[in-house]
Amino acid sequence: MTDNSFKILFSSNSVSEMNTIAIFEKHYAGRRKQLKKEILITTLQLFNQNGIEATTIEQIRENSDTSVGAIYYHFGTKEGIIANLYFLALDDQAIEREKYFKNINNIKEFIFVIVHSYLDWIEQNVELARFQITARYYVSTSTYEDELTEKNKTRNKAIFQHLKSVYSMEKLKKLQLNLIVSLILGSAENYAKLWLLEKISEKPSKYRNEFAQSAWLSVERFFITDQ
């Protein structure tokens, strides 16, 4: 499989599909990572088309035009492929989120940035986002559970470094950091999941400010603010 054949995997050539290809190119650049990239992008399509449970290693081998040995060499098991794709989504979300944090001046803007960056990433990367919502359970109950926990801790730590830039942490009421993140993203995540599963048709971006405002209202009481 060549780089050009990635474009064949996604038939509609939508902006989201091109963005998905770009993510793989960005995170798996270079000839040494070529085969790993090919296996992952092929498997992503199979997972979204057939479901994670229904997709077999043999189907992955056949569609990526490689050997079972090569798949096991790079990922160990099907579980390893799932985890690699899931962590790729988390890592790319983190990279994009950082871009939004560049010009925040207060807590409310901080909250809005978290919601906006999340919803924008979802719409721009539908294929990877759709996989992510279905794969969360698999990763959280797999041998990669501890790695997922560490990645979530790293995410929360990075987010709250930005919070410190606009707010004195001494004034923050005692609260678990992961709970704050859950309160901020809860409604947006629920809506995004329904949209990705095609249960609703209106894009999350239509309500991005409403979700951000709702997130702010849900956590405002935990801050002492004159904003």
C-alpha positions as CSV (number, residue, x, y, z in Angstrom):
1,M,0.0,0.0,0.0
2,T,1.3,3.4,-0.9
3,D,0.6,6.8,0.6
4,N,-1.6,7.6,-2.4
5,S,-3.7,4.5,-1.6
6,F,-4.7,6.1,1.7
7,K,-7.0,8.3,-0.3
8,I,-8.7,5.3,-1.8
9,L,-9.6,3.9,1.7
10,F,-11.9,6.8,2.3
11,S,-14.1,7.1,-0.7
12,S,-15.7,10.6,-0.4
13,N,-12.5,12.6,0.0
14,S,-14.2,14.8,2.6
15,V,-12.3,17.4,4.6
16,S,-12.6,15.2,7.6
17,E,-11.1,12.2,5.7
18,M,-8.2,14.2,4.5
19,N,-7.6,15.5,8.0
20,T,-7.5,11.9,9.2
21,I,-4.9,11.0,6.6
22,A,-2.9,14.1,7.7
23,I,-3.0,12.9,11.3
24,F,-1.4,9.6,10.4
25,E,1.2,11.4,8.2
26,K,2.0,13.7,11.1
27,H,2.4,11.1,13.8
28,Y,3.9,8.3,11.7
29,A,6.3,10.2,9.4
30,G,9.2,8.5,7.7
31,R,9.8,5.3,5.8
32,R,10.5,3.3,9.0
33,K,7.0,3.9,10.2
34,Q,5.3,3.4,6.8
35,L,4.0,-0.2,7.4
36,K,2.8,0.6,10.9
37,K,0.9,3.6,9.5
38,E,-0.6,1.5,6.7
39,I,-1.9,-1.1,9.2
40,L,-3.4,1.5,11.5
41,I,-5.2,3.5,8.8
42,T,-6.6,0.3,7.2
43,T,-7.7,-1.0,10.6
44,L,-9.4,2.3,11.4
45,Q,-11.6,2.0,8.3
46,L,-12.4,-1.7,9.1
47,F,-13.3,-0.9,12.7
48,N,-15.7,1.9,11.6
49,Q,-17.2,-0.2,8.9
50,N,-17.6,-3.5,10.6
51,G,-17.2,-2.8,14.3
52,I,-14.3,-3.5,16.5
53,E,-15.5,-7.0,17.6
54,A,-16.3,-8.1,14.1
55,T,-13.0,-7.1,12.6
56,T,-10.4,-9.9,12.6
57,I,-6.6,-9.9,12.2
58,E,-7.1,-11.8,8.9
59,Q,-9.2,-9.0,7.6
60,I,-6.6,-6.4,8.7
61,R,-3.9,-8.5,7.0
62,E,-5.8,-8.8,3.8
63,N,-6.8,-5.2,3.5
64,S,-3.4,-3.8,4.5
65,D,-1.6,-6.2,2.2
66,T,0.9,-7.4,4.8
67,S,1.5,-10.5,6.9
68,V,0.1,-11.6,10.2
69,G,3.6,-11.7,11.5
70,A,4.1,-8.0,10.7
71,I,0.9,-7.1,12.5
72,Y,1.9,-8.9,15.6
73,Y,5.5,-7.5,15.4
74,H,4.2,-3.9,15.4
75,F,1.2,-4.3,17.8
76,G,1.4,-7.6,19.6
77,T,-2.4,-8.2,19.4
78,K,-5.6,-6.7,18.1
79,E,-5.8,-5.1,21.5
80,G,-2.5,-3.3,20.7
81,I,-3.9,-1.9,17.5
82,I,-7.0,-0.6,19.3
83,A,-4.8,1.1,21.9
84,N,-2.5,2.6,19.4
85,L,-5.4,4.2,17.5
86,Y,-7.0,5.4,20.7
87,F,-3.8,7.0,22.0
88,L,-3.2,8.6,18.6
89,A,-6.6,10.3,18.9
90,L,-5.8,11.5,22.4
91,D,-2.3,12.8,21.4
92,D,-3.7,14.7,18.4
93,Q,-6.4,16.2,20.5
94,A,-3.8,17.4,22.9
95,I,-1.7,19.0,20.2
96,E,-4.7,20.8,18.7
97,R,-5.9,21.9,22.2
98,E,-2.6,23.6,22.9
99,K,-3.1,25.9,19.9
100,Y,-6.4,27.2,21.4
101,F,-4.8,28.1,24.7
102,K,-2.4,30.7,23.2
103,N,-4.6,33.8,23.8
104,I,-6.7,33.1,26.9
105,N,-7.0,35.9,29.5
106,N,-9.4,34.6,32.1
107,I,-11.1,31.6,33.5
108,K,-14.2,31.8,31.3
109,E,-12.1,31.9,28.2
110,F,-10.2,28.9,29.6
111,I,-13.5,26.9,29.9
112,F,-14.6,28.0,26.4
113,V,-11.3,26.9,24.9
114,I,-11.6,23.4,26.3
115,V,-15.1,22.9,24.8
116,H,-14.4,24.6,21.5
117,S,-11.2,22.7,20.9
118,Y,-12.9,19.4,21.7
119,L,-15.9,19.9,19.4
120,D,-13.8,21.4,16.6
121,W,-11.5,18.3,16.7
122,I,-14.5,16.0,16.6
123,E,-15.9,17.6,13.5
124,Q,-12.6,17.9,11.7
125,N,-11.7,14.2,12.4
126,V,-14.9,12.3,12.2
127,E,-13.4,8.9,11.4
128,L,-10.9,8.9,14.2
129,A,-13.5,10.5,16.6
130,R,-16.1,7.8,15.8
131,F,-13.6,5.1,16.5
132,Q,-12.5,6.8,19.8
133,I,-16.0,6.8,21.3
134,T,-16.5,3.1,20.5
135,A,-13.0,2.1,21.6
136,R,-13.0,3.8,25.0
137,Y,-14.4,0.8,26.8
138,Y,-12.0,-1.7,25.1
139,V,-9.0,0.3,26.1
140,S,-10.1,1.1,29.7
141,T,-10.6,-2.7,30.4
142,S,-7.5,-3.9,28.6
143,T,-3.9,-4.4,29.5
144,Y,-3.5,-0.8,28.4
145,E,-5.6,0.5,31.2
146,D,-2.7,1.9,33.2
147,E,-1.3,3.6,30.2
148,L,-4.7,5.2,29.6
149,T,-4.8,6.4,33.2
150,E,-1.4,8.0,32.8
151,K,-2.3,9.7,29.6
152,N,-5.4,11.2,31.2
153,K,-3.3,12.4,34.1
154,T,-0.9,14.0,31.7
155,R,-3.8,15.7,29.8
156,N,-5.3,17.1,33.0
157,K,-1.9,18.3,34.2
158,A,-1.3,20.1,30.9
159,I,-4.8,21.7,31.0
160,F,-4.4,23.0,34.5
161,Q,-1.0,24.5,33.7
162,H,-2.9,26.8,31.5
163,L,-5.5,27.4,34.2
164,K,-2.7,28.6,36.5
165,S,-1.7,31.2,33.9
166,V,-5.1,33.0,34.4
167,Y,-6.1,32.1,37.9
168,S,-4.6,31.7,41.3
169,M,-4.8,28.0,42.2
170,E,-4.8,28.9,45.9
171,K,-8.3,30.3,45.3
172,L,-9.6,27.2,43.7
173,K,-11.9,25.2,45.9
174,K,-10.8,21.7,46.7
175,L,-12.0,19.5,43.9
176,Q,-10.6,16.6,41.9
177,L,-9.1,17.8,38.6
178,N,-10.6,15.0,36.6
179,L,-14.1,15.9,38.0
180,I,-13.7,19.5,36.7
181,V,-12.8,18.2,33.2
182,S,-15.8,15.9,33.3
183,L,-18.1,18.8,34.3
184,I,-16.7,20.9,31.5
185,L,-17.0,18.3,28.7
186,G,-19.9,16.2,29.9
187,S,-22.7,17.7,27.8
188,A,-20.5,18.3,24.8
189,E,-19.3,14.7,24.8
190,N,-22.8,13.3,25.0
191,Y,-24.0,15.4,22.1
192,A,-20.9,14.6,20.0
193,K,-21.4,10.9,20.7
194,L,-25.0,11.0,19.4
195,W,-23.9,12.9,16.3
196,L,-21.0,10.6,15.6
197,L,-23.3,7.6,15.9
198,E,-25.7,9.4,13.5
199,K,-28.5,9.6,16.1
200,I,-28.8,13.3,15.4
201,S,-28.0,15.3,12.3
202,E,-27.1,18.8,13.5
203,K,-23.4,19.3,13.9
204,P,-22.0,20.0,17.3
205,S,-20.5,23.3,16.0
206,K,-24.0,24.7,15.7
207,Y,-24.2,24.7,19.5
208,R,-20.5,25.1,20.5
209,N,-21.1,28.4,22.3
210,E,-24.1,27.0,24.1
211,F,-22.1,24.0,25.3
212,A,-19.3,26.2,26.4
213,Q,-21.6,28.5,28.3
214,S,-23.2,25.5,29.9
215,A,-19.8,24.2,30.9
216,W,-18.9,27.6,32.4
217,L,-22.1,27.7,34.5
218,S,-21.5,24.1,35.8
219,V,-18.0,25.0,37.2
220,E,-18.3,28.7,37.9
221,R,-19.3,28.1,41.5
222,F,-15.9,26.4,42.2
223,F,-14.1,29.6,41.4
224,I,-13.9,32.9,43.3
225,T,-14.1,35.4,40.5
226,D,-15.2,38.9,39.8
227,Q,-15.5,38.2,36.1
